[in-house]
Amino acid sequence: MRSIVLYYSQSGNTKRVAELLATSMGTMALRYTCPAFDGSPFGGLRQAWSIFSYATPKIILPKEFDGHYDLVVMAGPVWGARPASPLRAILKQKPLLGLKQAIFLTCEGSSARFPGEKALSEACALCAQPPVAAELFKAIDLANDKVGIKVDAFAESLRRATAPDTTAADPTRSTDQTSQASDAAA
């Protein structure tokens, strides 16, 4: 399976998880950029405006991204209880249409009124097709050494979700064997 992790990060939390996930999956993590926020003296103001106006900024995919993947994992932070605007923008990119997608978000804050899970649901709804897997990494996950365990579990869920169905493609198995395997799994 050819996969890639595309992420946007300002504080470094999303970058950290993206790199751990890429290592666990045996692939690359590439950062997409957003000129409106990256290195701009008004980046913070533009960022705040994008949160409240729901604006979609221009993003630039890394030149290494060729679009020929079995799975694209898209990642970004939560800003103001919503998926960060660069993540919303990448979810609308034409090169990603038709590709299997997965999402993860990193979230520093948490409140009963604005849970990170709401932002994750919103990000999933923006995908062209339902993501094969989605995960939220909260500040508590990032603050301890167990983040690697959660990342590895997410990587395993991605492998399972994208694994080919070997029983359907195996011509040596009879219908009875396939039925027995299905019954045993149930």
C-alpha positions, 0 to 999 in steps of 0.5 A, a space after each residue: 500500500 502506497 500511503 502518505 501523511 500530509 499535515 499542517 502544523 504551527 506549534 509542532 504538535 501535529 508535526 510530531 504525530 505526523 512523523 510518528 505515524 509516518 514512521 509507524 506506517 513506513 511512509 513519509 510525512 510532508 507539510 503543506 503550507 499556507 502562505 497567508 499564515 506562514 511567516 506573515 507578520 499578519 498571520 495571526 490576524 488572518 488565522 483568527 479571521 479564518 476561524 470566525 469567517 470560515 474562510 478557505 485560504 490558499 494552500 500549497 501542496 509539497 512538490 514531493 506529493 505526486 497524487 499516486 497513493 492508495 491512502 492519504 492521511 490528512 492532518 491539522 490542528 484544531 483552531 477555535 473548536 474547528 478544523 484549522 482552515 488550512 486543513 479545510 482547504 486541503 480537504 477540498 483539493 482536486 488532487 485528493 478526490 477519489 483517493 482513500 483518505 484518513 484524518 487526524 487532528 491535534 487539539 490543545 484545548 478541551 471544554 464541554 462546550 467545544 470538544 475536539 470531537 466536534 471538530 473531528 466530525 466536521 473535518 470528516 464531513 468535509 471529505 469527498 468520501 467518508 474517511 477510512 479512519 479518523 483520530 483525535 490527539 488531545 493535549 493529554 495524549 501528547 503530554 505523555 510517553 504513551 502517544 506512540 501507543 495511540 499512534 501505532 493503534 491508529 496506524 494499525 487501524 489504517 492498515 486494516 481499513 485498507 487491506 485487500 479482502 484476501 478471502 474474496 480474491 482467493 480462487 483456491 477457497 470454495 464457497 463453503 470455506 468462505 462461508 465457514 470463515 465468515 461464520 467463525 468470524 461472527 
